[in-house]
C-alpha cells in the first residue's frame, strides 16, 4: 500500500512538463488573530487570495474574486453597480465585515451591509477571507466572518504601471499606479476608471431593453513614515465615486440613477518597546458615504449620508516564542442622516407630506483580550470581548479556536467555537419610507452561537492539499423585514453545511483547485429555506503556464438552485477563460472571455445577468 502511494505521488508530481521544487504553501495571515501568523497555525477557516491570482483571472471587481471562495455566495441585482449581497456560510451581508487596510468599508445609513457594489481589485496585494464568527476581535458586524483587503505598499525601487482594457457592453477600464520608497518614507498611489453601457438590470427575457450604465473612479493612497526601526506612522486613504443606472420595483425598465461617494481614511502610529516584547498601535479611521438617487417612480429622489468614526488601541505582548497576548480597546460612533422627497403619491391618500428627513447616531465602546499560544503540535487562540452600546447595554462574547498538527501523517485538525452579537443598524431602528413602516426602535440585537470542525490533509510533499470543514451557525432574534410592521425580530435562523477543497501544485506547468460547499440555511420559525442561498455551490480553477511569458486561466463556477420570492431559480454553470502574454519585459497583452457558453441565468428573480462577453487590453510597467 505504501509503495502504491509513493508511485501515485510520483505520477502526480511529474504530470507537468516543467518540474519544480514543491514547497509548503503557508502564507502569513493577519486577520484571523490580528497577529501575523502562519496559516498552518490558525484554526479558523481562511482563504488567502493574492494579487497574482487576481491578475491571472483578470478579475476587475472584488465580488468576482469572492465568487470562487468556499462558503461564499455572491448575488447582484442586474448590471454593474447593482445591489450586492454576500452570504458567507448562509448568513446575511450585514453579518460579514469588510475591511480595507483596517478601515470598515460600509455604509452607516444602510441596513448594515458592507459596500461591495463598486469595489475594484486595483492595487490589492492580498485578500483574506475568514469564515465563522469573529465578534471577539471585530465586534458587531462579524457574526458570519471577515473579508480583509490589504493594499499594496510602497516599494524600495520606484515602479509604476498603466493599463487599458475594452470589450463587451462598450466597457472601458483604465488603470495606473506608482510606488516608491526610501529608508524612512514609502508611498503608493493607484487610480482606476470604469465606464460601461451595461445591460438591462431588469431581465431582457421579460421584455426590458434599456441598458443600465455604470461609471466608477477609485483612488487608493498609502504613505508610510519610519523615523526609526521602533516607530512608524501609516496613512491609508481610499476614495470611490460611482454612478449606476438601475431598475427597481418589479423589476421593469426605469429611469433610476444612483450616485455614491465613499471616502475612507485611517492614520495609525505603531511603536515597538522592550526589545520587541510589547507592540502598541493607536489608530483613528473615518468612513464617510453619501448616496443620492433620482427616478420616475413613487420617490422622486433621496439622499443618505452615513459616517463611521473609530478610535482603537491595540497592544500585542509577546511572552516568549510560543505565546502572544492581544489586548485592545476601541470606541466607535455611527451617524446617519437622510432626506427623501415624494413624487406622484396620489395613490396613497394617507400621505399628507411630500418630503421627510431624519438624523440619528449611536456609540459603542469595547474591550477585548486574546491569548494565542502553542504547545508542541497544539496551537490555540482563546478570547473574550466586552461591548457597551449606548442603546442596547452591555454584551459579552467569547471564542476558542484550537488546532493540532499530526506531523508524521501530514494531518491538521482544527476547529472553533464562539458567540457573537449584531446590533440593529440606525436605518433598522429609525428608517422612514412612508407609507410603509420601516424603523423599529424596539428591536433587540441578534445573538449567535457558532462552531466548526475541520481537517486538512497534505500529500506528495505538500503538492496536494485537501480540506474538509463542517460548520454550524445559530442566530437568535434575527432581524427580518415585514411590509406591515417594518423591521422585526423573529425566532432566528440556522445555517449549517460542509466546505471542502482540493489544491494541486504539481509543477511549474500548471496548478488546479476544486471546491464544493453545501449550505443548509433555514428560518427557525417555520423551517423554510432562506432566500437566495443555494444548497450546492462549487468551483474549478485551472492555471496553465506554457512558458515564462504565457499564462492561461480557466474557471468553472457552479451555483445550484435556490428559492427567491415565489419561485425557485434554476442552477447554472459559468465558464470563464483568461490568457496573457508578456510581449516584452515591460509590455503585457491580455484577453478574457466571460460566460464562454452564453449561459442564460438569474442571480435574483427578475434581474438580468451578462451573457457571452469578451475583453482585451494591454499593460505597461516601468
N, C-alpha and C positions, 0 to 999 in steps of 0.2 A: 504493500500500500504506500509506504514511504517513498519507494523508488518511483512508483507511478506518479506521485505528486510532484517529485523533483523533475521528472520528464515533462509534466504538464507546464510547470513554471518555465522551464527552458524554452518550450514552444511558444508560450505567451511572450516571453521576453524577446525572442528573435523574430516576432511577427513583423516588425518594421524593418525596412531595408537599411536604415541608418541607425545603428545601435549607439546607445549612450549609457553612461553610468547612471543608474537609477538611485535617487536619493529620497529620503523620507520627506514628505510634504508636511511641514509643521510650521505654518505661519504664526507670527506673533499677533495676538488678538488683544484689544483693549476693552471693548465694550462689555464683555461678559462679567468682568470683575473690577473694571476701572483701574486695573494694573496691567502693564504689559506682561502677557503670559503666553507661553507656547500653547497652541491649540490642543496638543496631546494631554495637557494638564487641566483642561476645562471640562466640567461636567455638563454644561449647557449644550443644547443643540445649536451649533453655529455653522453658518455658511459664509465663506470669505470669497469675494469676487474681486479680482484685480483689474487694474487698468488695461493690462494686456488682453485679458479675456473679453472685456468690453469692446476693445478696438478690433479684435478678431471677428466678433459677430456684428460689428458696425451698428451697435445699439445706441441710438441718439437720445432716448427717453429712459429715465430710471425705471419706469413701470415695465418696460420691455425686458430689462435686466432681471427684475423680480419675478417675472412670469415663469422662469425656469428653476426657481428655488423650491426645494421640497417644503411642503406645508404652507405655501403662499399661493393664494388665488387672487388674480387681479381682474377687475371689472371696470370698464369705462363706458359712459353713455355717449356713443357716437364718435364723431370726428375728433381730431386733435384738440386738446384743451377741454374736452368734456369732463364731467364729474367722474372722479376716480374713487373706487372703493378697494381697500386692501383687506382681505380676510386671511389673517395669519392664524393657522390652526383652527379655523372656523369662527374666530372672534371677529368683532367689528373693527372698522377702520379706526374708530376713536380709541380702541384698545391697543393700538400699535403706535409707539413713539418714534417719530422721525427726527434724527439729529444730523446736523451738518457742522462739523468741527465744534461739537459741543453745544450748538445752538438749537433750541427747539424750533423746528420748522413747521409751524402750524398756525392756524387762524383762530384767535381767541373769540371771534364773533360768530364762529360756525358751531355745529353741534359737537365739535371737539376733535374732528379728524385732522390728520396732517395734510400738508399741501403738496400733493404729488402731481397735480394736473399739468404743470408747466415745467417740471423739474428735468433739466437736461443732464447728460452724463459728462459734459465738458469739464475738464480739469479735475476729474475724480482719480485719486490714487488707489483707493480701496473702499469697498462696501462690506460691512459686517452685519449679518442678519442673525440676531439672537432670538430663538423661539422659546416661548414659555414665559411665565410671569417674572417680571424684573422690577417689581414695585419697590423692593428694598433699596435698590441703588438709584432708581429713576422716578419713583413716585407714582402719581395717579394715572398717568397715561400709558402705562406699560404692562397692563394685565396680559395682553397677548404676546408682547415681545418688543424688541427694539431694532430699528434699522438705522445704522450709524454710517454716514457718508464722511469719509476722510479725504480732503482735497490735497492736491499736490503742493509741496512746499518749495521754497527757493532752492536752487541748485548752486553748487560752488562755481561751476563754469556757466557763463551766460549761454542760454539756449532759448530757441523760440520755434514757433510753428505757425502755419496758416493753411487753411483748407477750405475747399468749396465743394458742395455736393448738390446735385439736382436730380429730379426724377418725377415720378407719378404725382398726379393732382397738382401739377405746377409747383412742386415743393423745391425750395432752395434753402440750403443751410450753409452759413459761413461761420468759420471759427478762427480765432487767433489767440496766441498766448505767448508769454515771455517770462522767464525766471532768471534770477541771478543772485549771487551771494558772495560775501567775503567772510572773514573770520568772525566779525561781530554783527553783521547785518545780512539778512537774506530776504528775498521777496519774490512773489509770483503774481501774475495777472493773467486773466483769461476772459474772453468775451465771445459769445456766440449769438447768432441771429437766425431765426427760422421764420420763413414765410411760406404759407401753403394755402391753396384754394380749398383744400379739403374735399370731403364728400358730404352727402346729406346725413346729418345726425339722425333724423327720422328715417327709418328704413326705406330705401328706394323700392323695395318689393311691395310696399303699401302705397305706391304712387307719389312718393315725395321725391322731388328732383332738385331742389335748391341746395347748392353746395354751402357748407359751413366752414368758413376760412379760419385761419389761425396765424397769429403773429406773436413772436416771443423774442425778447432780448434778455440774456443772462450774463451777469458780470460777477466774477469771483476775484478777490484780492486777499493775499496773505502777506504779513510782514512779521519777521522775527528779529528781535534785537537781543544779543547776548553779550552784555558788558563783561561777563566772566563765565567760567565754566560752572559756577554755582548759582547763577541767576539769569533768568530770561524773561522777556516780555513778548507776548504774541498777540497780534491783532488779526482778526478774520472778518471780512465783510462780504456779504452776498446780496445781490440785487436781482430781482426778476420782475420784468414788465411784460404782461401778456394781454392779448386781445383775442377773444374767440367768439365766433358766432355759434348759436346753439338752437336746438328745437326742444320745446318743453310741452308739458300738459297734453299728453296724448299717446305718443308724440306725433306731431304733424309739423310741416314746414312753418316756420315763423321767423319774424324779423327781430330776433333777440341777439343782443351783443353784450358781452360782459368784459369789462376791463378790470384787471387785477394788478396791483403793485405790491411787491413784498420786498422789504429792506430789513436785513438782519445783520447784526454785528456782535462781536464778542472781543473783549480785551482781557488778557489774563497774565498775571505775574506768577512766576514759579521760582522757588528757591530750594536749594539742597543744603542741609545742615548736618553737622556732626558726622563728617565723613560719609555722607550719603545715607545715613541711617534714617533720617527724617526728611521727607519731601513735603513741601507745602505749596498749595496753589490757591490763589484768590482770583476770582473772575466775575465779571458782570456781562450779561448778554441782554440784548433787546431784539425782539421780533415785532415788526410793525407791518400789518397787511391791510390794504384797502381794496374793497370790491365795489364796483358800480355797474349797473346794468340798465339797459333801456329795451323796450319791446313794444308790442302792439296788442298784448292780451290784457287780462284783468289789471295787472300792475303796469303802469307806465314806466316805472323805474324804482331802483332802490340803491342805497349806499350803506355798506357795512364797513366799520373800522374796528380792528382788533389789535391790541398791543399786549405783549408779554415782556415783563421786566424781571430778570432773575439775578440774584447775587448769591454766589456759592463759595464755600471754603472747603478744600479737600486736603486732609492730612494723610500721608502714606508713611507708615513706620515699618521699617524692615528689622525684624527681630531675628537676626541670623539669616542663614541661607534658605531656610525652609519655612519661614512664617512671615506673613505681611499683614499688618493691621491697617484698615482704611476707616477713617473717622471723618464724617462730613456733616456740614450744616448748610442750609440754603433757605432763602426766602424768595417767594415768587408772587408777583402781582399780575392779575389779568384784568384788562379793561376792554370794554366794547361800547360802541355807540352806533346807532343806525337811524336812517331816515328813509321812509318809503312813501310814495305817493301813488294814489289810485287812478286808474283810467276810467273806462266805462263801467261803473259799478251799479248801473240801474237794475241789474238782475238781483241785487242784494239790497232790498228796501230798508233793512235794519241798519245798514251802514250809513251814518249821517255825517261822516267827515271824509275828506279826500287825502289827508296826509297824516302820518303819525311818526313819532320818534321816541327813542328811549336811550338811556345811558346807565350802565351798571359796571361794577367791579367786584373783585374778590381777592383774598390773600391767603397764602398757605405757607407755613413755616415748618421746617423738618430737620430732624437729626437722624443720622444713620451710622451704623457700625458694622463692619465686616471683618472676619478673621479668615484668612486664606493660609492654609498650611499643608505640608507634605510630610509623610512618614513612610520612607522607603517607596514602595509602589502605590501607596494610597495618598490621594490628594483630595482636599475638600475646601469649600467656602461656606461659611455659616454667617448669616447676617440678620439684623433686626433694624426696623425703621419706625420712627415716631413722627406722625404728621399732625399738625394743629391747623385746621381750616376754620376761617372766621365765620363760616355759615354752618358747618357740619360737625364741629367739635374735633376731638382727637381720635386718631386711628393708629393702631399698631400692626405692622405687618412683619413677617419673618420668612426666611428661606434657608434651606440646607441643600447643598449640591456636592455630592461626593463622586469620585471616580477612582477606579482601581485597575492598574495595568498588570496583566499576566504576561510577563515579558517572554518566557520561553514558548508561549503559544501565540505571541503577537496579537493578543486579545486585550481589548479595553472595555470594561463595564462602567457605565455612567448613569447618573440619574439626578433628579432634583425634585424638591417638594417645597411648597410655599404658599403664601397668601398674598392678596393684593386688594386694592380698592380703587374705584374710579368715581371721582366727584362729578356731579352734573355740570355741564358747561353753562356759561352765562346765558346762551341762547335757549337751552333747555329749561332754564329757570324763569327767564323773563321775556322770551321772544314773543313778538306780536305779528299777526298775519290776519287781520280782520277779513272776512267774518269768521275765520277759523280760530279755535283755541290752540295755542302753541305752548307758551311757557307755563310752568307749574312750580311755584315756589315751595311746594310741599314734597318735592322729590327727595328720595333718600339716595345716598351713594350706593353704587354697585360694589359688591364684595365677592372675591374669588378665592377658590382653593384649587391649586393646580399641582400636578405631578407628572413626571415622565421617567421612563426607564429604557436604556438603550445599550446596544452592544456594537462595538467596532472591531472588525477583523481585517488584518492585513495579510497578504500572501506575496510570495515571489519577490523577496527583498523590497517590500513595500510598493511594488509597482501596481498592485491590485488591492483596492481598499473597498470593503463592503460595510455598510452601516444599517442598522435596523432599530427604530425607536418607537415605543408606544407612548402616547400622551393622553391626558385627561384633564379637562377644564370644567369647573363647576362655578357658575356665576349666579349669585342671588341678587334679588331686587334689580334685575335687568331693566334698563330704561328703554321703553318702546314708545312708538308714536301711534296715537289713536285720533282719527279725524274728528271725533266728537269731543274728546276730553284733552287733546293735546298730548304732551309727553307725560307718561305714567310709568310707575314701577309695576312690573309683573313678577311672577314667581322666580323666573330666571331661565337660564339655558345651560345646556351641557354640550361640550364638544369632546370627542374622543376619536382616536384613529391611530394610524401607523404611517411613519415616514421611513423610506428606505432609499438607499443609493448604492451604486457601484461605480467606482472611478478606476480607470485603467490607464497607466502611463508606461507603455512597454518600450518606447524608443523615441528618438528624435523625429521619426517619420509621422507618427500620429498619436493621438490620445482620444479617449472616449469616456463619456459619462452617461449613466442612465439613472433616472429617479422615478419613484412611484409613491404617491400619497393617497391614503384612504382617510376621509374625514366624515364623521357622522355627527352633524350639528342639529340639536333638537330644542324646541321650546318645551320647558318643563311643565307649562300649564296644560298643554293638550297633546304633547308628544309629536307635533308636526315638525318636519324638517325646515330648517331656516332657509330663507330665500337666497338664491344665487350662490349657494355653497354646493359644489359637486361632490358626490361620494368619491369619485375616482379622478385623479389627475396624474399625468406623467410627462417625462421629458427625456429626449435622447439627443445628445450632442456628440459630434464627431469633428475633430480638428485634424487636418492634413497639412504636412509641411514637406512638399516635394523637394525643395531645396531651401537654402537660407534666404532666398528672395521672395518665395511664393508661399501663400497660406490660403487654405480653403476651409470654411466652416459650414457645417450642415447641422441644422437644428430642427427637431420634430417635437411639437408640443401637442399633448392630448388633454382635452378637458371633457369630462363626462357630462351626462345630462343632469339638469338641476331645475328645481322649481323656481318660478318667477311670476308673481301675481297670480293669475288664474290659469296658467299654463305651465307645461314642462318643456324647457328648451332642450333641443337635441344636442348631443355631444358633438365634438368636432376635432379634427386634426389639422394643424397648421405646419407647413414645411417652409423653412426659410434657409436661404443659401447666400453665403457671402464669400468673396475672394479678393485678394490683394496681391500686388506685385511691386517690389521695390525696384523701380526703374533705374534709379541712380542712388548713391548714398543719401541724397537729400530730397529725392522725389519718389513718392509712392502713389500708385493708382489703385483704385478700389471700385468694386461693383457689388451690388446686393439685390437679391430678388426676395421679396416678402410674399407670403401666401402663394407659393410656387404653383399649386394646383387649383388656385382660384376657389377655395372653399367658401361656400355661402353659409354664414352662421351668424348668430346673435350672442352677444355677451349679456345684454339686457333686453328684455322683451320690448319690441317696437323700435329699437335703435339699430342703426346700421354699423357695419364694420368694413374695413378696407378689403378690396379684392386683390387680384394679382397686381403687384406693384414692383417697379424697377427703379433703381437709383445708381448713380455713378459719380465719382468725384476724384479729386487729386489733393494730396497733402504735401506741403513743402516744409522741411525742417532746416534750421540754421543755427 
